[in-house]
Amino acid sequence: MADREKRHAAQYRVVQKHFGDNVATGNLSGLQSWHEDYQAADKFLTLESDIVQSVKSDKLDAHTIEKCITELANGTQVDERFCADCQNLFDDWPDLSDPNVKDPSTGLIWPGSGADWKHTVARSLQTLVMEAAAQQGCKFCAFLLQMLRDAEALVTFRKLELRLLALGDAETASLSVQNWGTNSSQLLWINLPGKVCDHCNSSMAQVTGFESAALESSADTYTQQGELLKIARNWVSNCAENHKDCNGSHRHRDKLPTRLISVNEEVPRLVLTAGLETNDRPRYSTLSHCWGTEPFLQLTEQNLDTFVEHIPLSLLPQTFKDAIQITRELGLSYIWIDSLCIKQSDTADWVREAGSMSFVYGNSFVNIAASSSPSVHGGCFVRPKSLVDGVRAVVKIHPSSSTLVREFRSREVYDLNTTKSHLATRAWALQERILPPRTIHFGHRGAFWECRAETANEFLPSGFPKQLGRGIVNERIRIGHFASWWSDVVALYSAANMTYPSDKLPALSGIARRNHDERGGAYVAGMWLDEDMLVQLCWRAIEPRVRPVQRAPSWAWTSVDGQVRYQVRQEGIMETNYGRVLDAKMDLLGTDPLGQVRGGELRLACQGILEATRVGPTTLAMGETNYPFRPDYVVPEPTSFQREKVYLLPLVAGRTGMAVYRKDDYNERVQEIRVDGLVLRMEEMGSKASFERVGMFRYFKDQVHDHDDGKEERFESFVAEFEREALQVVVRLALENFEKTDLFIISLV
């Protein structure tokens, strides 16, 4: 304890020397007033709180910070992997246990687990001291700093620390630890200087939080960081030998891409796979990457013969060079790279090869993803040496002296390496991630392994818990819960960017073809014509954009730009149908039924439809009541739709699966109820009338959250209006625009 206090006093003197007289952030009286307010503020301050935001204008002198960190580092000793402060924490880990409670996930009593949601402050933290220790090699300090950087909080924490120091206040940030219920896992987070939040649901805990899993005391702590490509080889070989889900058979398994790049000699070259021996199908890697805007070497009709002889390695961009090196290190002889294996100047070749992505990537032995590089020139090996994205440590529980290994990892370790990477902003990259059996992501956070059975990273190479991530690439989820899986695909894919809007359907066709081959079913413009079609039709644009040039029928989510979502129907959820889909006719642009379309017609049998008037960008009027709705796209001139006649077509309704306490009786919970449907505009097409989608509506009863478009009175009035008027509207429309045999049938285009 005495050594710790001496060390902290010495550290404080160093920081005080460099920053103690720094009151240039404002006049002293103003700072003192701020200090009083900060001290009086409660523990639930957030990064967005006004009193915290007020330090934004403070200036940080980078030169002084560097000098201070250097001086602190000179006085910091790191034995093996941890500084003295971190090692002391691990040697005296707080006891939050209850010896009478078993971990519900294992049925075992772990040392240090049990007491339900018990909390403590484990240690104080100072960002300058942590950065100095990280520079000297402390893995846990480096990990904590990364958690602050991920939360975009490091600069704010530092400004708060230095402002408090200038006012003579030695308060620092702190590390909280809380049991995760009664199981052996724990939640940790970094508190603002001088403030302690005591529950993981607090804002700061959500922003700076991470988790810790308890492992057997014999678990590997990765004392020696392995060589990166050796770790990658171990991942690949273990998966190929032991993961049944990653080595299953599927249709077209024996098909090869038209061209591959041979890398088993010093100079790579292009090979036509038709000339390869078919007895032993060659294993090959694929590359998933962002092209960028700068020019680079590509395959054309003019250089095809040259590429067959040799591809000048010196002329290739860095990402291609790195991918070739990785391929060789993994023991493979071939790689497929889109711009080197598809003739970029040949539209026919592009169309043919683009339609083959399901087996080009699906039959890949391993996919290499350059996850962080914005262009082909960025490379694969881009992790800063100082970054640490996971730590294991032996901890001793005080006072029992029980020993176990704790693994510390970000709650978002999966998403940060996959769905939130730069590569994930490219729409084509989604099928390049889903189709292969295994992918190694190389990015700013290091190497990350993702296959159908396991995830891991280079810091925690033996893998994460089964439930961490993998949903989108998990074959069992895809097959067993297809509707939910496809809705996730739609949400991720629609949020990504598309250089050429006309690629919206081709860039998804590989995933569609894989599913069509395995489960059948009609595929129409990004949707599946099955029992869930009514739910799929209730997609909503999250942030509507200007309407693009037509590339799909208005009822399909592929007709709009930007992210779309829809809620999947589950047992007992949204159980009422107001109609059924009869059939769909697609107008294909080419011969591929899963590719580009000009448009399409969808026929529905419905129970009724309501007339309304559009009186604003997001507002409809029926009688004396205004109803909000969600438009599919924004209109450049909002006045162009004023007083436009539209129609409301309810499709599904029922319980949402959420419950709320009754307003008049807080002892009783009632189910939230919702009705979803489409907002349509009538289109005259000769003697036939059809409807074009312009948006969707959603109205709630007994709502759990205060939705702007879900006031309970709107739900009640809509249902009453529908029961009273819908049939009359249908009859009138039928008499005016339809044959009598089509009385309850409408056509969407």
C-alpha positions in Angstrom: 0.0 0.0 0.0 2.8 2.4 0.9 4.6 1.7 -2.4 1.3 2.4 -4.3 0.8 5.7 -2.5 4.4 6.8 -3.2 4.0 5.9 -6.8 0.7 7.8 -7.2 2.2 10.8 -5.4 5.1 10.8 -7.8 2.8 10.5 -10.8 0.7 13.4 -9.5 3.7 15.6 -9.0 4.8 15.0 -12.6 1.3 15.9 -14.0 1.1 18.9 -11.6 4.4 20.2 -12.8 3.3 20.2 -16.4 -0.4 21.2 -16.0 -1.0 22.5 -12.5 -0.8 26.2 -13.4 -2.8 25.7 -16.6 -5.8 28.1 -16.1 -5.9 29.4 -19.6 -9.2 27.7 -20.2 -11.0 30.7 -18.9 -11.1 33.3 -16.1 -10.5 31.9 -12.7 -13.8 32.9 -11.1 -15.7 31.3 -14.0 -13.7 28.1 -13.6 -14.4 28.1 -9.8 -18.1 28.5 -10.5 -17.9 25.6 -13.0 -16.1 23.5 -10.4 -18.8 24.1 -7.8 -21.4 23.1 -10.3 -19.4 20.0 -11.3 -19.0 18.9 -7.7 -22.7 19.4 -7.0 -23.8 17.5 -10.1 -25.1 14.0 -9.5 -23.3 10.7 -10.5 -25.5 10.3 -13.6 -23.6 12.9 -15.6 -23.0 11.9 -19.2 -20.7 13.0 -22.0 -23.6 15.1 -23.4 -24.3 16.9 -20.1 -23.9 20.7 -20.5 -21.3 20.9 -17.7 -19.2 18.2 -19.4 -19.6 19.7 -22.8 -18.4 23.0 -21.5 -14.8 21.7 -21.5 -14.9 21.2 -25.3 -13.4 24.7 -25.8 -10.4 23.9 -23.5 -7.2 23.6 -25.5 -4.8 20.7 -25.1 -1.1 21.4 -25.8 0.1 18.3 -27.6 3.7 19.1 -27.0 3.2 19.5 -23.2 1.1 16.3 -23.1 3.9 14.4 -25.0 6.6 15.7 -22.6 4.5 14.7 -19.5 3.8 11.2 -20.9 7.4 10.7 -21.7 8.5 11.7 -18.1 5.8 9.5 -16.6 6.8 6.6 -18.9 10.4 6.9 -17.7 9.2 6.3 -14.2 6.8 3.4 -15.1 7.9 -0.2 -14.8 6.1 -2.9 -16.7 6.8 -6.5 -15.7 5.8 -8.9 -18.4 2.5 -7.4 -19.5 1.2 -5.2 -16.8 2.2 -2.0 -14.9 2.3 -2.0 -11.1 -1.2 -0.5 -10.8 -2.8 -3.1 -13.0 -0.9 -6.0 -11.4 -1.9 -4.8 -8.0 -5.5 -4.8 -9.2 -5.3 -8.3 -10.5 -3.5 -9.5 -7.3 -6.2 -8.0 -5.2 -9.4 -8.5 -7.3 -12.5 -7.3 -5.4 -14.6 -10.1 -4.0 -18.3 -9.6 -5.1 -19.3 -13.2 -4.4 -22.0 -15.0 -2.6 -20.9 -18.5 -1.7 -24.5 -19.8 -1.7 -25.3 -18.8 -5.3 -24.5 -20.9 -8.4 -23.7 -19.5 -11.8 -27.0 -20.2 -13.7 -25.2 -20.8 -17.0 -22.9 -23.5 -15.6 -24.5 -24.7 -12.3 -21.1 -24.1 -10.7 -20.0 -21.8 -7.8 -17.1 -19.7 -9.3 -14.7 -17.8 -7.1 -15.8 -14.1 -7.2 -19.3 -14.6 -8.6 -22.7 -14.7 -7.2 -23.9 -11.6 -5.4 -26.6 -10.2 -7.6 -25.5 -7.0 -9.4 -23.1 -6.1 -6.5 -20.8 -3.1 -7.4 -17.5 -1.7 -6.3 -14.8 0.7 -7.5 -11.7 -1.3 -8.4 -9.1 1.5 -8.9 -8.5 5.1 -9.8 -7.5 6.0 -13.4 -5.6 8.9 -14.9 -5.4 9.1 -18.7 -1.9 10.5 -18.9 -0.6 7.8 -16.5 -2.4 5.1 -18.4 -1.0 6.3 -21.7 2.5 6.3 -20.3 2.1 2.7 -19.0 0.7 1.6 -22.3 3.7 3.0 -24.1 5.9 0.9 -21.8 3.9 -2.2 -22.7 1.0 -2.5 -20.2 -1.7 -4.4 -22.0 -4.5 -3.5 -19.6 -3.8 0.2 -19.7 -3.7 0.0 -23.5 -7.0 -1.8 -23.5 -8.7 0.8 -21.2 -7.5 3.6 -23.4 -9.0 1.8 -26.4 -12.3 1.6 -24.6 -12.2 5.4 -24.1 -11.2 6.0 -27.7 -14.1 3.7 -28.9 -16.4 5.9 -26.9 -14.9 9.0 -28.3 -14.3 10.0 -24.7 -10.6 10.2 -24.2 -10.1 13.8 -25.1 -13.1 14.8 -22.9 -11.8 12.8 -19.9 -8.4 14.4 -20.3 -9.8 17.9 -20.5 -11.8 17.3 -17.3 -8.8 15.9 -15.5 -6.6 18.9 -16.4 -9.3 21.5 -15.6 -9.8 19.9 -12.2 -6.1 19.8 -11.7 -5.7 23.5 -12.5 -8.3 24.1 -9.8 -6.4 22.1 -7.2 -8.8 19.1 -7.4 -7.0 15.8 -7.6 -10.1 13.8 -8.5 -9.5 11.2 -11.2 -11.5 8.8 -13.3 -12.2 5.4 -11.8 -12.9 1.8 -12.8 -16.2 0.3 -11.7 -16.8 -3.5 -11.5 -20.3 -5.0 -11.2 -21.6 -8.6 -11.2 -23.6 -9.5 -14.2 -26.6 -10.7 -12.3 -25.6 -13.9 -10.5 -23.4 -15.5 -13.1 -19.6 -15.4 -13.2 -19.3 -12.7 -15.8 -18.8 -9.1 -14.7 -19.4 -5.7 -16.3 -16.8 -2.9 -16.0 -16.8 0.7 -17.0 -14.8 3.9 -16.6 -16.4 6.7 -14.6 -16.0 10.4 -15.2 -13.4 12.1 -12.9 -14.9 12.5 -9.5 -18.1 10.7 -10.3 -19.1 7.1 -9.6 -22.0 5.4 -11.3 -23.0 2.3 -9.4 -25.0 0.4 -12.0 -24.3 -0.8 -15.5 -27.5 0.7 -16.9 -26.1 4.2 -16.3 -25.2 6.3 -19.4 -21.4 6.2 -18.7 -21.5 2.5 -18.1 -23.2 2.0 -21.5 -20.7 4.3 -23.2 -17.4 3.2 -21.7 -18.4 -0.3 -20.6 -16.8 -3.6 -21.4 -17.2 -7.1 -20.0 -15.2 -9.8 -18.3 -15.7 -13.5 -18.4 -14.4 -15.9 -15.7 -12.3 -18.8 -17.0 -10.6 -21.8 -15.3 -7.3 -20.9 -13.6 -5.6 -23.1 -16.2 -6.8 -21.1 -19.2 -4.2 -19.6 -21.5 -3.4 -16.0 -20.7 -1.5 -15.5 -24.0 1.6 -14.2 -22.2 3.5 -14.4 -25.5 1.7 -12.7 -28.3 1.9 -15.0 -31.3 3.0 -14.1 -34.8 -0.1 -12.9 -36.6 0.0 -15.1 -39.7 0.8 -18.1 -37.5 -2.4 -17.4 -35.5 -4.3 -17.1 -38.8 -2.9 -20.5 -40.0 -4.1 -22.1 -36.7 -7.6 -20.6 -37.2 -7.9 -21.9 -40.7 -6.5 -25.4 -40.0 -8.6 -25.8 -36.8 -11.8 -24.8 -38.7 -11.1 -27.0 -41.7 -10.4 -30.0 -39.5 -13.1 -29.6 -36.8 -16.0 -27.4 -37.8 -18.7 -29.4 -39.5 -20.9 -26.3 -40.2 -18.0 -24.8 -42.1 -17.3 -27.8 -44.3 -20.7 -28.8 -45.3 -21.8 -29.7 -48.9 -23.9 -27.4 -51.0 -25.0 -27.2 -54.6 -22.3 -26.0 -57.0 -19.6 -26.9 -54.5 -17.3 -28.2 -57.3 -17.7 -25.1 -59.5 -14.7 -22.8 -59.8 -14.4 -19.2 -60.9 -13.7 -18.6 -64.5 -10.2 -17.3 -63.6 -7.9 -17.4 -60.7 -4.5 -15.9 -59.8 -1.8 -18.5 -59.3 0.6 -17.4 -56.5 2.7 -20.5 -55.9 5.5 -19.0 -57.9 7.4 -15.8 -57.2 5.6 -13.9 -60.0 1.7 -14.3 -59.9 -0.2 -15.0 -63.1 -3.7 -15.4 -64.3 -5.0 -18.9 -65.0 -8.1 -20.1 -66.7 -9.7 -22.7 -64.4 -11.1 -24.7 -67.4 -7.5 -25.9 -68.0 -6.9 -27.0 -64.4 -7.0 -30.6 -63.3 -10.5 -31.4 -62.1 -9.6 -34.5 -60.0 -8.2 -32.3 -57.2 -10.2 -29.1 -57.0 -7.8 -26.4 -56.0 -8.4 -24.5 -52.8 -8.3 -20.7 -53.3 -8.8 -17.6 -51.2 -10.9 -14.6 -52.1 -10.3 -10.9 -51.4 -13.0 -8.5 -50.1 -11.9 -4.9 -50.3 -12.9 -1.3 -51.1 -11.7 0.0 -54.4 -11.4 3.7 -53.6 -11.1 6.4 -56.3 -7.4 6.3 -57.3 -6.5 4.2 -60.4 -4.9 0.8 -60.1 -4.0 -2.2 -62.3 -7.0 -4.1 -63.5 -7.7 -6.9 -66.0 -8.9 -5.8 -69.4 -9.3 -7.4 -72.8 -6.1 -5.7 -73.9 -3.8 -7.0 -71.1 -5.4 -10.5 -70.7 -2.7 -12.3 -72.5 0.0 -10.5 -70.5 -1.7 -11.4 -67.2 -1.7 -15.1 -68.3 2.1 -14.9 -68.6 2.7 -12.8 -65.5 1.1 -10.1 -63.3 3.8 -7.5 -62.3 3.8 -7.7 -58.5 5.5 -4.3 -58.3 2.5 -2.7 -60.1 -0.1 -4.1 -57.8 -1.6 -1.9 -55.0 -0.7 -2.7 -51.4 -3.9 -4.5 -50.5 -3.4 -7.0 -53.3 0.2 -7.5 -52.3 -0.8 -8.2 -48.7 -3.6 -10.5 -49.8 -1.2 -12.5 -51.9 1.3 -12.8 -49.0 -1.5 -14.0 -46.7 -2.7 -16.5 -49.2 0.8 -18.0 -49.5 1.3 -18.0 -45.7 -2.0 -20.0 -45.4 -0.6 -22.6 -47.8 -2.8 -21.8 -50.7 -1.8 -21.6 -54.3 -4.6 -19.4 -55.7 -6.5 -16.3 -55.0 -9.5 -14.6 -56.6 -9.5 -10.8 -56.8 -12.5 -9.2 -58.6 -10.6 -6.5 -60.6 -7.9 -9.0 -61.7 -10.2 -11.9 -62.5 -13.1 -10.1 -64.2 -12.5 -8.0 -67.4 -13.4 -4.5 -66.3 -13.9 -3.3 -69.8 -16.3 -6.0 -70.9 -19.9 -5.6 -69.8 -20.9 -9.1 -70.9 -18.0 -10.6 -68.8 -19.0 -8.5 -65.8 -22.7 -9.6 -66.0 -21.7 -13.2 -66.3 -19.2 -13.2 -63.5 -21.4 -11.0 -61.2 -24.1 -13.7 -61.5 -21.6 -16.3 -60.3 -20.7 -14.7 -56.9 -22.7 -17.4 -55.0 -20.1 -20.0 -55.8 -17.1 -17.7 -56.4 -17.2 -16.7 -52.7 -19.2 -19.7 -51.5 -16.6 -22.2 -52.7 -13.7 -20.1 -51.4 -11.5 -21.8 -48.8 -11.0 -18.6 -46.9 -12.0 -15.0 -47.5 -9.5 -12.2 -46.8 -11.2 -8.9 -45.8 -9.3 -5.7 -45.9 -11.7 -4.2 -43.4 -10.3 -0.8 -42.7 -8.7 0.3 -45.9 -10.7 2.9 -47.8 -8.9 1.9 -51.1 -6.8 -0.8 -52.6 -3.7 1.2 -51.7 -4.3 1.0 -47.9 -3.2 -2.6 -47.3 -4.3 -5.3 -44.8 -1.8 -4.8 -42.0 -2.9 -1.5 -40.6 -3.3 -2.1 -36.8 -1.5 0.5 -34.7 1.1 -1.3 -32.6 -0.3 0.3 -29.4 -3.8 -1.0 -29.9 -5.0 -3.8 -27.6 -8.5 -5.3 -28.2 -8.7 -7.9 -25.5 -6.7 -9.1 -22.4 -6.6 -12.1 -20.2 -5.1 -12.0 -16.7 -4.7 -14.2 -13.7 -6.7 -12.6 -10.8 -6.6 -13.4 -7.1 -9.9 -12.8 -5.3 -9.4 -10.9 -2.0 -9.6 -12.0 0.7 -10.1 -15.7 -0.1 -7.0 -15.9 -2.4 -8.9 -18.0 -4.9 -7.4 -17.8 -8.3 -9.0 -17.7 -11.8 -8.4 -16.2 -15.2 -10.5 -13.2 -16.3 -10.9 -12.3 -20.0 -11.6 -8.6 -20.7 -13.2 -7.6 -24.0 -15.3 -4.9 -25.5 -19.0 -5.5 -25.7 -18.8 -4.5 -29.3 -15.8 -6.5 -30.3 -17.7 -8.4 -33.0 -19.5 -5.4 -34.5 -16.4 -3.1 -34.4 -14.5 -5.7 -36.5 -17.3 -6.6 -38.9 -20.6 -4.6 -39.3 -19.0 -1.3 -38.2 -15.8 -1.6 -40.2 -15.2 0.6 -43.2 -15.6 -2.3 -45.5 -19.1 -2.9 -44.2 -20.1 0.5 -45.8 -19.7 -1.2 -49.2 -22.9 -3.1 -50.2 -21.0 -5.7 -52.3 -19.0 -6.7 -49.2 -22.0 -8.2 -47.4 -22.4 -11.2 -49.7 -18.6 -11.5 -49.7 -18.8 -12.0 -46.0 -21.9 -14.2 -45.8 -21.1 -16.7 -48.6 -17.6 -18.0 -47.7 -17.3 -20.5 -44.9 -14.6 -18.5 -43.1 -13.3 -14.9 -43.2 -10.2 -13.3 -41.7 -10.8 -9.6 -41.2 -7.6 -7.5 -41.3 -8.2 -3.9 -40.0 -7.3 -1.2 -37.6 -8.2 -3.4 -34.6 -6.0 -6.3 -35.8 -7.0 -9.6 -37.3 -10.5 -11.0 -36.5 -11.6 -14.5 -37.3 -15.2 -15.2 -38.3 -16.5 -18.6 -39.4 -19.9 -20.4 -39.1 -18.8 -21.9 -35.8 -16.5 -19.4 -34.0 -15.2 -15.9 -33.7 -11.8 -14.8 -32.3 -9.2 -12.0 -32.6 -5.5 -12.0 -32.5 -5.5 -10.8 -28.8 -7.9 -13.6 -27.7 -7.1 -16.2 -30.4 -8.8 -19.2 -28.9 -12.3 -17.7 -29.5 -15.2 -15.8 -28.0 -18.4 -17.3 -26.5 -20.7 -19.0 -29.0 -23.4 -16.4 -28.6 -21.0 -13.5 -29.6 -21.9 -12.4 -33.1 -22.0 -14.9 -36.0 -25.7 -14.5 -36.6 -25.4 -13.3 -40.1 -22.9 -16.1 -41.1 -24.4 -18.8 -38.9 -25.8 -21.6 -41.2 -28.1 -23.0 -38.5 -29.7 -19.6 -37.9 -30.0 -19.0 -41.6 -31.7 -22.3 -42.2 -33.7 -22.6 -39.0 -34.8 -18.9 -38.7 -34.7 -17.8 -42.2 -37.2 -14.9 -42.0 -35.4 -13.3 -39.1 -32.0 -13.9 -40.8 -33.2 -12.3 -44.0 -34.5 -9.2 -42.2 -31.0 -8.8 -40.7 -29.5 -9.1 -44.2 -31.9 -6.5 -45.5 -31.0 -4.1 -42.7 -27.3 -4.4 -43.1 -27.3 -4.4 -46.9 -29.6 -1.4 -47.3 -27.5 0.6 -44.9 -24.3 0.1 -47.0 -23.2 2.3 -49.9 -23.6 1.6 -53.6 -21.4 3.3 -56.2 -23.7 2.4 -59.0 -27.4 2.4 -58.0 -28.2 -0.1 -60.7 -26.1 -2.7 -58.8 -28.7 -2.8 -56.0 -30.0 -6.2 -57.0 -26.9 -7.8 -58.6 -24.9 -7.1 -55.4 -27.4 -9.2 -53.5 -27.9 -11.9 -56.1 -25.2 -14.2 -54.7 -26.9 -14.5 -51.3 -30.3 -14.8 -53.0 -29.0 -17.6 -55.3 -27.5 -19.6 -52.4 -30.8 -19.5 -50.5 -32.9 -20.1 -53.7 -30.8 -23.2 -54.5 -31.2 -24.6 -51.0 -34.8 -23.7 -50.0 -36.5 -22.8 -53.2 -39.3 -20.2 -53.2 -39.9 -17.3 -55.5 -37.6 -14.3 -55.2 -38.9 -10.9 -56.2 -36.7 -7.8 -56.2 -35.1 -8.6 -52.8 -38.1 -10.2 -51.2 -39.3 -13.8 -50.8 -42.8 -14.7 -52.0 -43.8 -16.8 -49.0 -46.0 -16.7 -45.9 -44.0 -13.8 -44.5 -44.5 -11.6 -47.6 -47.1 -9.3 -45.9 -44.6 -8.6 -43.2 -41.9 -7.9 -45.7 -44.1 -5.5 -47.5 -44.2 -3.4 -44.3 -40.6 -2.3 -44.6 -39.9 1.3 -43.6 -37.2 3.7 -44.7 -35.2 4.8 -41.6 -34.0 8.1 -43.1 -35.9 8.7 -46.4 -33.9 10.1 -49.3 -34.7 11.6 -52.7 -36.4 9.0 -54.9 -33.9 7.3 -57.2 -34.3 6.3 -60.8 -36.6 3.3 -61.0 -34.8 0.0 -60.5 -37.5 -2.0 -58.8 -41.2 -1.9 -58.2 -42.4 0.6 -55.6 -43.5 -2.1 -53.2 -40.0 -3.5 -52.9 -37.4 -2.1 -50.5 -34.8 -2.2 -53.2 -36.7 0.7 -54.9 -35.3 3.2 -52.4 -31.9 4.4 -51.2 -30.8 4.2 -47.5 -31.4 1.7 -44.7 -34.8 -0.1 -44.4 -36.1 -2.3 -41.7 -39.1 -4.5 -41.0 -40.2 -6.5 -38.0 -40.3 -10.3 -38.5 -43.5 -12.1 -37.4 -43.0 -14.7 -34.7 -45.4 -17.0 -32.9 -48.1 -14.9 -31.3 -46.7 -11.7 -32.8 -48.6 -9.6 -35.4 -51.0 -12.6 -36.0 -53.8 -10.9 -37.9 -53.6 -10.6 -41.7 -55.7 -8.1 -43.6 -55.1 -9.8 -46.9 -52.9 -12.3 -48.8 -50.5 -12.2 -51.7 -51.8 -13.8 -54.8 -48.9 -13.6 -57.2 -46.1 -11.5 -58.6 -45.0 -10.9 -62.2 -41.5 -9.4 -62.7 -40.2 -7.5 -65.7 -36.6 -8.7 -65.9 -33.8 -6.5 -67.4 -31.9 -9.6 -68.4 -32.2 -13.4 -68.2 -31.2 -13.7 -64.5 -34.4 -14.0 -62.4 -32.4 -13.0 -59.3 -30.8 -10.0 -61.0 -31.9 -6.6 -62.3 -35.5 -5.8 -63.0 -37.4 -3.0 -64.7 -40.4 -3.3 -62.5 -43.0 -5.8 -61.3 -46.6 -6.2 -60.4 -47.9 -7.7 -57.1 -51.5 -8.7 -56.7 -53.1 -8.8 -53.3 -56.5 -9.9 -52.0 -57.4 -7.4 -49.3 -60.2 -6.9 -46.8 -60.4 -3.2 -47.4 -58.7 0.1 -48.1 -59.2 3.6 -46.8 -59.2 7.0 -48.6 -57.1 9.8 -47.1 -55.6 13.1 -48.2 -51.9 13.9 -47.9 -51.7 17.3 -46.2 -48.0 17.4 -45.4 -44.6 15.5 -46.0 -45.5 13.0 -43.2 -49.2 13.7 -42.5 -52.5 12.3 -43.8 -56.0 13.4 -43.0 -59.1 11.3 -42.8 -62.2 13.3 -41.8 -61.3 15.5 -38.9 -58.3 13.4 -37.8 -54.7 13.8 -38.9 -52.5 10.6 -39.1 -48.7 10.5 -39.3 -47.1 8.1 -41.8 -43.6 7.2 -42.9 -42.8 8.3 -46.4 -40.5 6.1 -48.6 -38.7 9.1 -50.0 -38.5 12.9 -49.6 -40.0 15.1 -52.2 -37.8 18.0 -53.4 -40.8 20.3 -53.7 -43.1 19.5 -50.7 -46.0 21.5 -52.1 -46.3 19.2 -55.1 -48.3 16.6 -53.1 -50.6 19.0 -51.2 -54.1 17.7 -51.0 -53.1 14.5 -52.9 -55.5 11.6 -52.6 -53.9 8.5 -51.2 -55.1 5.2 -49.9 -54.3 3.3 -46.7 -54.0 -0.5 -47.0 -53.7 -2.3 -43.7 -51.7 -5.6 -44.0 -50.9 -7.0 -40.5 -51.9 -6.3 -37.0 -51.7 -7.8 -33.5 -49.5 -8.0 -30.4 -45.9 -6.8 -30.8 -44.5 -9.1 -28.0 -44.0 -6.1 -25.7 -46.0 -5.2 -22.7 -46.7 -2.0 -20.7 -48.3 -1.4 -17.3 -51.9 -0.2 -17.4 -52.3 3.5 -16.8 -55.0 2.9 -14.2 -53.5 -0.1 -12.6 -49.7 -0.5 -12.3 -50.1 -4.1 -11.1 -51.4 -5.3 -14.4 -49.4 -5.4 -17.7 -51.2 -5.3 -21.1 -49.8 -6.3 -24.5 -48.8 -3.6 -26.9 -50.9 -3.8 -30.1 -50.0 -2.5 -33.5 -51.4 -2.2 -37.0 -49.0 -1.9 -40.0 -49.9 -1.1 -43.6 -49.1 0.8 -46.8 -49.8 4.3 -48.1 -50.6 4.1 -51.8 -51.2 6.4 -54.7 -53.5 5.3 -57.6 -51.8 5.0 -61.0 -53.9 5.0 -64.1 -52.5 2.5 -66.6 -54.8 2.6 -69.6 -58.1 1.0 -68.7 -56.5 -0.6 -65.6 -55.8 1.1 -62.3 -52.9 0.1 -60.1 -51.4 1.4 -56.9 -47.9 2.7 -56.3 -46.4 2.7 -52.8 -45.4 6.1 -51.3 -44.9 5.0 -47.7 -46.1 3.0 -44.7 -48.1 3.6 -41.6 -47.9 2.1 -38.1 -50.3 2.8 -35.2 -50.1 1.6 -31.6 -52.3 0.8 -28.7 -51.0 0.5 -25.2 -47.6 1.4 -26.6 -44.4 0.7 -24.6 -42.4 3.6 -26.0 -43.7 7.1 -26.9 -43.7 6.8 -30.6 -44.5 10.0 -32.4 -46.7 8.1 -34.9 -48.3 5.8 -32.3 -50.7 7.8 -30.2 -53.4 5.4 -28.8 -56.2 7.6 -30.0 -55.0 7.3 -33.6 -55.0 3.5 -33.3 -58.6 3.5 -32.0 -59.8 6.0 -34.6 -58.1 4.2 -37.5 -59.6 0.8 -36.5 -63.0 2.4 -36.2 -62.6 4.2 -39.6 -61.5 1.0 -41.2 -64.5 -1.0 -39.9 -66.9 1.7 -41.0 -65.5 2.9 -44.3 -63.1 0.4 -45.8 -65.6 -1.8 -47.6 -67.4 1.2 -49.1 -64.2 2.5 -50.6 -63.3 -0.9 -52.0 -66.7 -1.2 -53.7 -66.5 2.3 -55.2 -63.0 1.6 -56.5 -64.1 -1.7 -57.9 -67.0 -0.1 -59.8 -64.9 2.7 -61.1 -61.6 1.0 -62.0 -61.8 -2.8 -61.8 -63.7 -5.6 -63.3 -66.3 -7.0 -60.9 -64.4 -10.2 -60.5 -61.5 -8.2 -59.0 -63.7 -6.8 -56.2 -61.2 -7.3 -53.4 -58.1 -7.6 -55.5 -55.6 -4.7 -55.9 -52.4 -4.5 -58.0 -49.2 -2.9 -56.7 -46.5 -1.7 -59.1 
